[in-house]
Amino acid sequence: MHFDERRTHFLRDRLQRRLKECHIDSFYSYYRLLISNQGKEELSRLLENLTVNETSFFRNKAQLDLFHKFILDDILQKKQVRRDYTLRIWSAGCSTGQEPYTIAMLIADALAYYYLRHSLPLPEFSPRPLVPPPWRVEVMASDISYSVLRAGQEGKYSELQMQSVDYSYRLRYFDKVGDRYAVKKAVKELVHFDFHNLKTEYLPQRNDVIFCRNVMMYFDEAEQKRLIEKFYRCLNVDGFLFVGHAESLFGLTNKFAMVHRHNGTAYQRIEVSQ
Ligand SMILES: C[S@@+](CC[C@H](N)C(=O)[O-])C[C@H]1O[C@@H](n2cnc3c(N)ncnc32)[C@H](O)[C@@H]1O
């Protein structure tokens, strides 16, 4: 984790909280605890405190419109020609699940609309599946924090967290359970949560699209460059990468081309000869 001058205050504050909880009176003693064998649990507790997990459903509407209306449509058409019916999207740094579930709902809508527009017969299943066979959709959702992964897997959200979800999405993709909204089973089945530290080499491969939004901003420049290089390798040919509104690949790589439409921005992998 990288903390520049703007974030040292945050770091100090979060460390002090942990010192107090552990009844430790110096940073040095706390450091000794962290590097000891008994300190493993405390280290993961500290990590939970240092990650910023802010997220929401349908975050950055313009970008999601670009994904939904143009990029997905293009991918579906090209795949259908090749008779490749698999679609794999990765939400890297998924936090409590709002981003991958938004992606899953958008894919379900895009597929239904694709069939309608091209007058393709939908399979006669009852109830009708979200993903019409032979399509197979996988939304991989990963994070470094176990607690957010657990929350994502649970898939239940408060009224406040649902603020950005309009009623047509609530009606189709959620059930009301007590005072919370639970993501319907069919949507949950499309999303797979898993632990991945983006700083390691072993990361999910063969993705058509990667969303890594509001994560890279917490990495230093060298680490950002390494991550973009890894994303390049984790994407299929012509695949797309989405980064956060305040993030950009400018000056970090020349292996991606910017795609900009109706205020939404994405980056497409450029095929470079090795
Ligand atoms: C601000 S949230 C962004 C959530 C979502 N992508 C969005 O834009 O709404 C950043 C997430 O990145 C995760 N994260 C931070 N460093 C990470 C790393 N090295 N590997 C994987 N996830 C990481 C945090 O745990 C957190 O859940």
The ligand as a MOL file (V3000), in Angstrom:
LIG
                    3D

  0  0  0     0  0            999 V3000
M  V30 BEGIN CTAB
M  V30 COUNTS 27 29 0 0 0
M  V30 BEGIN ATOM
M  V30 1 C -12.5730 2.4690 -3.2880 0
M  V30 2 S -12.9140 0.7520 -3.4550 0 CHG=1
M  V30 3 C -13.4970 0.7000 -5.1390 0
M  V30 4 C -14.6280 -0.2760 -5.3210 0
M  V30 5 C -15.1950 -0.3460 -6.7550 0
M  V30 6 N -14.1930 -0.7620 -7.6980 0
M  V30 7 C -15.7730 0.9810 -7.1610 0
M  V30 8 O -15.1810 1.7210 -7.9500 0
M  V30 9 O -16.8570 1.3310 -6.6750 0 CHG=-1
M  V30 10 C -11.2450 0.0840 -3.5970 0
M  V30 11 C -11.1790 -1.4300 -3.3330 0
M  V30 12 O -9.9010 -1.8960 -3.7590 0
M  V30 13 C -9.4410 -2.8720 -2.8430 0
M  V30 14 N -7.9730 -2.9870 -2.9200 0
M  V30 15 C -7.0440 -2.1120 -2.4850 0
M  V30 16 N -5.8000 -2.5820 -2.7030 0
M  V30 17 C -5.9500 -3.7860 -3.3110 0
M  V30 18 C -5.0380 -4.7640 -3.7910 0
M  V30 19 N -3.7070 -4.6110 -3.6780 0
M  V30 20 N -5.5500 -5.8850 -4.3510 0
M  V30 21 C -6.8730 -6.0550 -4.4600 0
M  V30 22 N -7.8010 -5.1710 -4.0320 0
M  V30 23 C -7.3370 -4.0470 -3.4600 0
M  V30 24 C -9.9360 -2.3590 -1.4930 0
M  V30 25 O -10.0150 -3.3860 -0.5380 0
M  V30 26 C -11.2930 -1.7680 -1.8660 0
M  V30 27 O -12.3350 -2.6900 -1.6550 0
M  V30 END ATOM
M  V30 BEGIN BOND
M  V30 1 1 1 2
M  V30 2 1 2 3
M  V30 3 1 2 10
M  V30 4 1 3 4
M  V30 5 1 4 5
M  V30 6 1 5 6
M  V30 7 1 5 7
M  V30 8 2 7 8
M  V30 9 1 7 9
M  V30 10 1 10 11
M  V30 11 1 11 12
M  V30 12 1 11 26
M  V30 13 1 12 13
M  V30 14 1 13 14
M  V30 15 1 13 24
M  V30 16 1 14 15
M  V30 17 1 14 23
M  V30 18 2 15 16
M  V30 19 1 16 17
M  V30 20 1 17 18
M  V30 21 2 17 23
M  V30 22 1 18 19
M  V30 23 2 18 20
M  V30 24 1 20 21
M  V30 25 2 21 22
M  V30 26 1 22 23
M  V30 27 1 24 25
M  V30 28 1 24 26
M  V30 29 1 26 27
M  V30 END BOND
M  V30 END CTAB
M  END
